[in-house]
């Protein structure tokens, strides 16, 4: 008997790449959308673990000399007072306005990116940004909910680390290990449901609660496949990042060759110009890669979502592991006597 093909993810990734490459105008939305979410799942969990490590280091500094961290806090306050009240107020206002503006742009970029991916024909960026405004508050609220849940998980991970630092108890170390085993899968689930929720809000103009319910149900139905898919997506982007790193290193070859020549001319202006141009070129390459990778990841989850919502294909197993198990160990039909 001919076995069923397990080649499922490859066509999805191929379709996602075609969408990404053919609709280059979406890359700019991908750059700004990355300020909130890269579209990846595994890398988001990794970034959260790094945040746990950084916050744990900060807690160690705060608890170094006193319980409330008075010495460290007083140092920061003293530095601020040297600037003056008016300057501090101006700096805080500029930072607040900038953060709010970037937040709004990022949310609109998420909506525009998903709208551009889901449209049958390429759309103008201005029209996509305008249409994304219709989903702003839904995307904003679901984004806040995602950040709150991830922050709670981060705090739960930090607490045992602080207890270990203070008491050095074995029980605290065991508690941290158990929380780690729980933290990683819950973080993955939250971010996958978050991605499906955003897509459903934009695709169907759905109510926030309905979109969250749909995202959870889709994950529940294809939970093994979503984790497999997320892992493959992570390694694809990681491999592309390594390729970019190698390609960027090639840029230093002409830089290394030109540097001695420029230094021999004795022109400071020419030396500064060359360094600025090379730095700008590397910055542009990294920025373009960020826009492409984020657009690709959003496209990948979008085509997965469409497959899962399909009336026929959505009822079939996506997971390679589960399909392999079914083909290797077929269930025998019981014979009624």
Buried (B, 14 or more C-beta within 10 A) or exposed (E): EEEEEBEBBEEBBEBBBEBBEEBEBBBBBBBBBBBBBBBBBBBBBBEBBEBBEEBBEEBBEBBEEEEEBEEBEEEEEEEBEEEEEEEBEEEEEEEEEEEEEEBBBBBBBBBBBBBBBBBEEBBEBEEBBEBBEEBBEBBBEBBEBBEEBBEEBBEBBBBBBBBBEEEEEEEBBEBBEEBEEEBBEBBBBBBBBBBBBBBBBBBEEBEBEEBBBBBBEBBEBBBBBBBBBBEBBBEBBBEBEEEBEEEBEEEEEEBEEBBEEBEEEEEEEBBEEBEEEBEEEBEEBEBBBBBBBBBBBBBBBBBBBBBBBEEEEBEEBBBBEBBEEEEEEEEEEEEEE
